[in-house]
Amino acid sequence: MGVERPVPTRPDGSAVRLSRSSWITLVIAVGLALAAIALFPRSGGDAPPLASLALIGAVVTGVTTAALYAIVRRDLRVPMRFAISLVVAFALIALVKFVMAPFGLYKVNATRALTDQFGTVADPTGAVITAATVFGLYTLGYAIIYWLGGDNPPVRRRRHDRDRARVPGRRVLVVLLVASLVVVSGLWIVAVMVLTVPWQYLEFVFSSGVGVIVAGALAAAATLIGSTFRTLGDLRTPVEYGTIVTLFWLGLGFLALFHVLWIVYVLVLGSIWPLKTVVPK
């Protein structure tokens, strides 16, 4: 078994650029995932069978995480055990997006209709709003995980010293000013209307029988990602900081990709098995 070759030194700590072969790998993976979604097995009933969800979800998960593994190993040259840990984490996230969450959504929808007050996840606009909002939540959690464990200790110390030297009063003033403008302009009403759709989707998923499994899978994925970033940053022969930065943005890119694919996925499911909706009087 060969010795792991380190990533070429980048003294400026800048991100590592992906090779053309990695972009080709990614395009092929996306194409295969879209083809699998488009060919979702048709069947009778009011909801997609769990076996079909598992089959297509496994294909989407397999091709996307295989691309992630290839890129992480080929371009970033991350050691195999850490690359596998990262891939397992993103596989758990993909299985939540494409198997567990849709199953939970349809399970609850069988006894309770979606309230179509400002749209629902069943229509294209509602699906896009839901995907964007949920992606924002994933991004927040992912950034917190990276912040807590992803930086190399020297970089963390430098940033801590730099941040301590800043005067926090200016940030507080900006936040208060923005909040005041939102309240006065009435934008909060628009925000509440927009967030009603994704909130209803999340409520359906987590109130279903698979809600606990979804929470457990996401917690396990967060633990694996945090452990990977933390261990890579603390290696005796440290992985180049630019590589860790690239790994962060690569992971965020795959989270965005999952949500874009999910929009297509949920609309295809809805075209075969329409979700029950009710318009309030």
Number of C-alpha atoms within 10 A of each C-alpha: 3 4 6 10 9 14 15 12 12 13 9 8 13 14 18 19 11 15 12 9 13 17 13 12 19 21 14 15 21 19 15 16 23 16 14 18 23 14 11 19 15 12 12 9 9 15 20 21 16 12 11 15 21 16 17 23 24 19 18 27 25 18 18 28 23 17 22 24 18 18 23 26 16 14 16 24 18 23 16 13 10 19 20 19 18 25 25 18 23 25 22 19 24 25 22 22 21 26 22 24 22 22 23 22 26 23 20 18 19 13 8 13 15 21 16 18 14 14 21 23 25 22 16 15 15 22 25 18 20 25 21 17 18 17 19 14 12 17 17 12 13 18 15 13 18 21 14 12 21 26 21 20 13 10 12 15 12 11 13 11 11 10 11 10 9 10 9 10 8 10 11 10 11 11 10 12 11 11 13 11 12 14 11 10 10 10 12 14 11 9 11 12 13 17 15 19 25 22 15 16 22 16 13 22 24 18 14 20 15 18 20 13 15 23 13 13 19 20 15 16 21 21 14 20 26 22 19 22 24 21 18 24 22 15 10 8 9 12 22 22 23 20 25 26 19 18 21 18 13 16 20 17 12 18 19 18 14 23 22 16 18 20 21 17 25 19 17 17 20 17 12 17 17 14 20 17 17 12 11 7 4
